[in-house]
Amino acid sequence: MAQPAGPLQGPRIIGWVTLALVVMSALLLGVYGTGESGVRVMIRATARTSIVLFTLAFTASSAAQLWPQALTRWGLRNRRYLGLSFAVSHTVHLVFIVYAVAVAGFLELNMVALIGGGIGYVFVAMMVATSFDGAVKWLGRHRWQRLHTVGAYYIWFIFLQTYLPRACMESLAYLPPVLLLIGGLAVRLVAWRSRAARAATAANAAAT
């Protein structure tokens, strides 16, 4: 489907997000340095940009259903590109993690984090690879929808189980991402209940 022209429409969103990530990285590394402290800051910062972009894509359809207005319609129209922007952000996040683990050697990953996070990145890769129109026809709408639904909820879960224990046991600085994730899930559940109620009403009306 053709995207309306504009600086924040369609593939341009990915370009602007990539530029913002480059600028953010340059600023943070300039302030904190390129050593361990700077890399740790970048890991935290890119995790948060990933959560924001993921939540925008995760809630786009539900938000447009519940609050049909210009902003939510923009989100729905550009959901694919918000998702791809999340993938860019999370790839940058992965690059810094790999550097910290394999090059600098100051970060260790336990097996649970390695497997759980690895599966998350597999889902990201599959969702990116099937985010184009031809993939729906190739996979079939049902399989395509199942892949993207399961993948989205798995990624949501990985984010939540990463931040919720830290918010409870380490610092309230981890609370905003937790609230954003829970809020995103709540939006989807409310929209689902609204659709179910409308379907039940239509079915009852048809039966009478």
Stockholm file with secondary structure:
# STOCKHOLM 1.0

chainA/1-208         MAQPAGPLQGPRIIGWVTLALVVMSALLLGVYGTGESGVRVMIRATARTSIVLFTLAFTASSAAQLWPQALTRWGLRNRRYLGLSFAVSHTVHLVFIVYAVAVAGFLELNMVALIGGGIGYVFVAMMVATSFDGAVKWLGRHRWQRLHTVGAYYIWFIFLQTYLPRACMESLAYLPPVLLLIGGLAVRLVAWRSRAARAATAANAAAT
#=GR chainA/1-208 SS CCCCCSTTSTHHHHHHHHHHHHHHHHHHHHHHCSSHHHHHHHHHHHHHHHHHHHHHHHHHHHHHHHSCSHHHHHHHHTHHHHHHHHHHHHHHHHHHHHIIIIIICCCCCCHHHHHHHHHHHHHHHHHHHTCSHHHHHHHCHHHHHHHHHHHHHHHHHHHHHHHHHHHHHTCGGGHHHHHHHHHHHHHHHHHHHHHHHHHHHHHHHHHC
#=GC SS_cons         CCCCCSTTSTHHHHHHHHHHHHHHHHHHHHHHCSSHHHHHHHHHHHHHHHHHHHHHHHHHHHHHHHSCSHHHHHHHHTHHHHHHHHHHHHHHHHHHHHIIIIIICCCCCCHHHHHHHHHHHHHHHHHHHTCSHHHHHHHCHHHHHHHHHHHHHHHHHHHHHHHHHHHHHTCGGGHHHHHHHHHHHHHHHHHHHHHHHHHHHHHHHHHC
//
